[in-house]
Amino acid sequence: MKENLDLRTFAIVDNMQPQYAAITGTVSKGDIPLAGMSELYIELAPGSGVYELLNVALKASNAKPAFQIVEREYGEIELHSHSPEDVWQAGEAILQECGLSVTDRMKPRIVSEQIISNTDAYQAQLINRDSRHGSVLVPGESVFIMEVEPAAYISVAVNEAEKNADIKVITFDPVGRYGRLYVSGTHSEVKSARDAAIAAIGGMEGRE
């Protein structure tokens, strides 16, 4: 294993949903992901480790990158392809380079989750002002808000929420200390989205 490398996130997003893929595409600085593709998120520390690992993955597979991000503490890379095999090949190349397995990743933790019913018009406007890449929250709708750690796992949660419920994705952010998602709709559909997101996070293995 590379010295001092902390694999915080290793997450596969299977069958990117339309809203999820569209929002991801708005912030992509590389190849644009499309609905139906598979996707790999890796987050690690120190952040500069992503440069070498992305190079390894690109040479070992046909997956394409949407971005590489290096922050003060962490680095993230995203790779995607119409072929799930390409994505797994990229991930395996990275793990092999690091001398790690999938179970060496951090297990995601739900930091907070809540449903706000019958959202007030003023609160909806405040949420919408912070949400520039997704849908808008309409007054009277219910909204589900979730935070997870490490941040990049929120991508799995929001994709599963969209896959299992008729909801709007207001926004999500997989970068930083915590990942956050906001989805809205009728109360019953938002509850279904909540259940799917929580199950997706709870079903992922890793080190505590």
N, C-alpha and C positions, 0 to 999 in steps of 0.2 A: 504494500500500500504506500502511496506517496506520503511522505512525511507531513504530518500536521493537516492533512486534508480531511475536512468534515463534510461528508455527503449529507446535506440537509434534506434534499428532496430528489426523489427519482419517481416520476409520476407519468403514467401513460394515460392519455385521453383517447378513448376509443370512439370512433365515429363522431367527429366534431359536429355538433348541432348547428343549425343555420344562424341563430342569433349569436351564439358563442363564437363561431368562426368569423362572423361579420365584425364583431367588436374587436376580436384579436387582430383582424386584418387592418383596422384603423390605426393601430399603434405599431404595426410591423414596420421595421426599417430594412428588412431583407425580402425574402421570398414570401408572397402572400399566401396564407393558408386558406383553404376552402372547405365548405361543409362536406362531410363524408370522409374527410381525411383522418388519419390517426396522427397523434402528436405525442412528443416526449418533452417533458419539462425536467430540467436538472438545476438544482440550486446548491451551491457549495460555498465553503469558506476555506482559505482566503479567496476573495472574489477573483483575483487575477488568474486563478487556476482554470477558468473557463476558456481562456484563449487556446491553450494547448489541447484541451479536451475536445473543443469544437473542431479543431483541425483534424484530430484523430477520427472523430465520428464522420466527418465529411469524406475523408479518404477511404473509409471502410464501408460506406453505404451510399445509397442514392437518395437519402433523406435530405431535405433542404432546410436552411435555418431562416426563421423569421427575425430573430434578434439575438444579440449577446449583450448583457447588461452587467456592468461592474459598479457596485455601490461601495460605500464606505466599509461595510462589513461583509457583504455577500456578493456572489456573482450568479447569474442565471443565463441559461441558454435554452432555446426552443428549437426543435426539429420536427418536421412533419412530412408526410407523404401519403399518396393514395394507397400505398401498399403498407399494411401493418408490419409485414416482414422487414421492410426497409427501416422502419422506426425501431423495431426491436434489435435489428443488426447494429444500428447506431448506438443504442443503449448498451448493448453487450460490448461493443468496442470500447466505450468509455469505462465501463466497469472493469474490463480486463486491464486497461491501461492503469487503472487505480489500484488493482489488486483487490477489488471489492465484489460483493454480491448485492442483490436487491435488498436483502434483509439488513444490510449495513446502513441503509437510509434511516433518517429519523422517522418515527411514527407520528403522523399528524395528530394534533390536539385541537379540539374545538375550544376556543377562548370564550366565545359568547355566541348566543343565537336568540333571536326574538322575532315575533310576528306582531306588527302594529296593525290593528284593524281600523277600517273606516278612516283612512288618513286625512287629517285636516288639510285644507287648501294651502295654508301658510307653510306647514311642514313639508308638503309635497313640493312646493316651489323651492324651498331651501335644499331639499335632496336633489331636485332637478338641476339646480345651478352647479352642483358638484359632479354631475353626471353628463359628460360631454360626448360620450361615444356610444351610448345605448339608447334605449327607449325612454319615454317620460312617464313619471308616476302621476296618475290622474287622481284628483281628490276623490275620496270615497273608496278607493281600492285598498286592499290589504297589501302590506309589504313585508317581506322576510329579509332580515339582515343577519349575516353570519360572519364570524371572524375565525380564522384558523391560523395555526403556527406549525411549521414554517409556511410562509406566505404562498408559495407556488402551488400548494395542494388545493387552493381555492378553485383552481381551474377544473379539477376533477369534479368538485362539488357543484359548480354552476352548470357544467355540461350535463351532469346526471339530473339536476333539477329541471333543466329544459327538456331533457329526454323523456321524463316521466310525468310532466304536468304541462297544462296549457297556460303558460305564464309569459310575462315580458321580462327580459333581462334589462334592468335599468343600468347597471354597471357592475364591474368587478375589477379588482386590482390584485394581481399576483406578485407584486413587488413590495419589499419593505419588511418591517418587523412582523406584521400580521397581514394575511390576505383577507379581503372583504368582498362580499357579494351583496347585491340588492336585487331582488326579483319581486314583481308585483302581479296582481290579478285578483280574481275572486278569492274569497277566504278559503273555500274548499280546495281550490287548485294551488294556492300558496301553501296550504298545509301539506299537500301531496309533494310539492317541491321541497319543502323542509324535510320531510321524511326521507326523500331520495338523497338529498345532500348529506344528511347526517349518516345515513347508511353507507354512503360511498366513503366518507372519511373514516367511520368506525371500522370498515372492513379492510383497511390497509394495514399491512404488517410492517414492522420496523423496530429499531431500538428505541427504548424509552428515553 
